[in-house]
Each structure stands twice: as C-alpha cells, then as structure tokens.
Amino acid sequence: MSLTRRQVTVAALAAVPVALSATGTAQAREQRTLYIAGDSTAAQKYSDAAPETGWGMALPFFLHKDLQVANHAVNGRSSKSFVDEGRLDAILGLIRPGDLLVVQFAHNDEKTADPTRYTEPWTTYQDYLRLYLDGARARGARPVLATSVERRKFDASGNAVPTHGDYPAAMRALATEERVALLDIQALSLALWQKLGVEETKRYFNWTATEQDNTHFNPPGAIAVARLVAGELLRHRVLAPRDVCRLDAEIPESWITWPSPATV
C-alpha cells in the first residue's frame, strides 16, 4: 500500500526525538544550519574562477554566527539534475530538525535541449521542487523557495527585462499551494537592476577584461543579492531579527575570498 506525501511527512516528524531538557532545546536552536540547494548563481567559487562570486558566499555576512550556512549549490545544476546526481539526498542525510533549506533553481531548468536538466515549469519543475519540500519537512527542517535571481538584460529603452519565463510564476504558485515561504528574488533583483541601470549593473556582474558575463556575479553583485535573500528571510519571519545583521551596512568586497580548489 502506498502512502501519501502527507502521511510520510507526519510519520517522519513523529519519529523526531523530543529534546529532554530546556538546555537541549536551546542548544538545538543555537546549532541551526541554513542549507542552500541551487545553481551557479549561488554556488561557492574558487580561486581559478575569481572574481566570479555566488551569492551564497556572501550570505553569512548577514547572519549571526549561530546560524551556519552550508552551501550545496553547484554550477550548471537544475532542480532535476541536482536530485538525479544524489545531491538532494546528501543534504537530507545531514539536515536536522530546526534547520532551513533554501531552494533556488530555474537557470538550468530552462535548457530545453538538455534532457538531463530540462523541466517544464508547470509540471516537472514543480514535481522536482516538491521533493525538496517533502524531504526537508520529513526531517523536521523548514524548506524555503527562492525564485531565481535575474540575469542582466536590458531592452533598447534601458528597461531591465525578465528572462526566466514561467518558472518564477510556477514557483510562486507552488509556494502558495504548499504554504511555503517564498523569497521573490527574481522580482527584487529585476527591480534592483532597473534602479542601477545599464552601465552600473556591469559592476555587479562578472564583467572583466576578458569576459562579459551577464549571469554570474562579481563581489558587489553577490553581496547585493545575498542582502536581498537575508532581508526576505527576515520579512517572511523565517528568521528572527536576532538571526540577521548588517542588512543596512556596507560590506567590504575584501570580505569575499576564493579558496584554492586544492583545499576542496
């Protein structure tokens, strides 16, 4: 007999051990981890890719030290390929009650010519995202959906143009259906690029002497997007005021570091 997703979740939550003392409960709160499942826009970058920077590298600057960030985002992954490669299973093997799982995919789900990554917004994309939601909930963790950060694209009139098709709308609909917090980073980043304009946004993306990359970030862009993520986590009460810091402070670019690939 097959169980519904709700039955599986309820059964798993019932199996979570209850803290035996107030001290144990406090320790569990203090040791929370925020996991990131996503693509190259969020991922950790290394010295061979500098100055390219994922927003997940900057997110810890806006969180208090008792909330650790475990950045599992990987270049080139979609909601489908991340699952198929066992990367979601790796997170679910580590995540604990009280932890958070922030999920951002769409950039590579859009690759219609690649069956290993492509998902259709209103069907398979939502189906794969449910695996992240159900997996986190079954382990007593809280899932959070984040619409994909926008690329740098402007029309001839200088208006910032959305590039993700129906994927943000599909994620918004799923968040409403599943009653999951939604960080609308697509809308917020699009508004930010519009405010900055055609020329200033070049400083936020990975524009170098040899590359004009309108998808990935330099340190200022990663810091700006991480600030949006942290602000949305606070606004939706996923995090409490005591969990965040520096939301209105200037973050030095020098805080971004790129470890050597040899240390990975």
N, C-alpha and C positions, 0 to 999 in steps of 0.2 A: 504494500500500500504506500503510495507516495504522499508526502506531507506538503502542505502549503508553505510558502515562504514565511508567513506569519507564524505558523506552528514551529518551524525550525528556529526562528529567532527567539520566540518565547521559551522554548526548551533550552536553548543555549544560555539565555540570560538567567534562567533558573539555576543553571549549573555554576554560575559565577559565585565564588566564595564571598561571604559577607565578612567585612572587617570585624575583628574580635574586640577591638577597643577603639576609643576616640583617637588615640595616638596613631593607631594603624590607619585609620581613615585619613587623618591629616597627612601622614606620610604618602599615602596613595595620591592625594591631590598634589603634593609638592613634587612628585616624580612624574608628572604627566609629560607625554611626548606628543608633538604635532607631526604627523606623517604627511608627506606630500607625494601624491601619485600624479605624474604628469609627463610633459614632453620637454623639449629643449629650451623652451622659453623660461622654464622654472629650474632646470637642472643645474647641478654643480658643474662648473667648468674648471679646467686645469691649465697649467702654465702654457701648454702648447696651443691653447685656444685664446689666451688673453689678447685683447681686453674683453672678449665676449663674456657676458655675465648673466646667469639665470637669476630670476627674482627670488628664488628660494635661498640663494646665497646671502641675500640682504635681509630676509625676513627676521632672523634672530636679533638684528639691531633694534627691532621694535617690540620685542618680547622680553619679559623679565626672565632672569636666569633659571627660575624654577620650572620653566616651560621649554623643554628641549625641542629642537627641530631635527627630524630625521628625513632628509631629502632623498626620496627614491625616484624622483623624476629622471628620465633618461632621454637623450636625444632621439628623435625620429619615431617615438612610440605613439600609438593611438590607444584608445580605450580597449580595442580588441587585441592588438599585438602585445600590450603590457600584460594582459591576462594570459594570452597564449604562451608567452615566454616564462610564465610562472612568477612574474614579479609581484602581482597582487597576492599570491599565496605566500610569498616571502614576507610581505608586510603583515598579513593576517597571522603568520606564525609568531610575530613579535608584539603586535598591538595588544594593549591591556585595557581593562575597564577604566574609564575616565579619560583615555587618550582621544585624540582627534585625528581624522583622516580627511585632508583637503584634496579634492579630485578635480584636476583641470585637464581636459582633453578636447580637441577638435581640429587643431592644425593638421594632424596627420590622418585623422578620420576622413578628411576631405579628399584623400588621394584615391580618386575613382579608378585609376589604372593599376592600383596595387591591392590585390585581394587579401594580402596578409594584414593590411592596415585599414582598408576602407570599411566604413559603416554608413548606413543610411540614417539620416537624422531622426526620423520619427519611428524607426523600428529597431534595427540592430544597435544603433548608438545608445538608445535608451535601455535596451536589454543588457548591454555590457555595463553601463553605469549602475544598473540595479545590483550587479554582482558586487560592486564596491560598497554600496549602501548596505546590502544584506550582510556582507562579510563583516563589516565594522560593527553593525548593530548586534550581530550574533555573539560578538566578543565583548559587549558592553562598552564599546567605543562609540564616539559620535561622528558620523560622516557629514561632510560639508561639500557642497558642489560649488565650483567656481567657473563661470563662463570664461572662455579663452581670451586672454589679452589680445588686443588688436594689433595688426601689422601697421606699418607706416605706409599709408596710401592716401593720396590727395587727388581730387579731380582738378580740372583746368581752372576752376574758380577758387581753388585753395581750400576746399572743404574736405575734411577727413572722411574717408569712405570706409564703410564696414566691409569685411572680407570673408566672414565666416558663414554666410548663407543662413540656412535654417538651424544650424547647430545651437546657437545661443537660445533661440526660441524653444527648441526641443528640450534643452536642459532646464530652462525656466519652467516649462510645463511639468517636467518630471519632478522638479523640486516641490512644486505645489501639490502634485498628486501624492508624493511620498512624505510630505510635510518635513522637508529637509531644508536647512538654512542654505540660501543661495547668495554667493558673493558675485555681484554682477560686474566682474572686472572688464568684460567686453565693453559695456556701456560706459563705465567710468574711464577706461583708458582711451576710448574713442573721443570722449569729451576733453580729456587732457591733451591729446594730440591736436585737437581742434584749437584749443586755447594756446598751445605753444606755437603752432603754425608750421609751415613747410620747412623753413630753414632751421628753426630752433630744434625741431624734433630730430634732426640729424645728429645732434649731440647726445641724444638718448638711445639711439640705435647703434649697431656695430658698424659705423662708418669709419673706415681707416684709410690710410694712403693707398691701400691695395684692394679694399673691399667696400662695397656699398650694400649693406645688408639691412633690409627693411623689416626683418622678422625678429632678429635677436638683439639683445641689449648690450650697451656699454654700462659701466657702473652707474652713471646717473639714471639711466632708464630702469635698471634693475632695482635701484633704491626707490624710485618713484612708484613702481608697480608694487613692490613689497609694502610700501606705505599704504597703498590702496587696499591691499589684502588685509593688513592688520587693522586698518580703520573699519573695514566691513565686518571683520570678525567681532570687533567691539560693538558696532552698530546693531548687529543682529543678536547680540548678547550670547554669542558662542564663547567669547572671552569676557571676563570682568575687567573693570578699569585697573585693578591691581595686576592684571596679566600683561598689560601693554605699557610701552614707554616711548618717549621721543617722537610721538606722532607729529608734533609741530616743530621738531628740532632739525637743524641742518645736520646731515650725516656726511662726514668727510669721505670722499672717494677712496682715500687711503685705507679705509677700514676693509675694503674688498681685497681679498687675497686669493691667489690661484695656486693651490698646491701642485707639486710635481706629480705627473702620472705614475711615477715610480713608487710613490708612497701609497697608492690606492690598493 
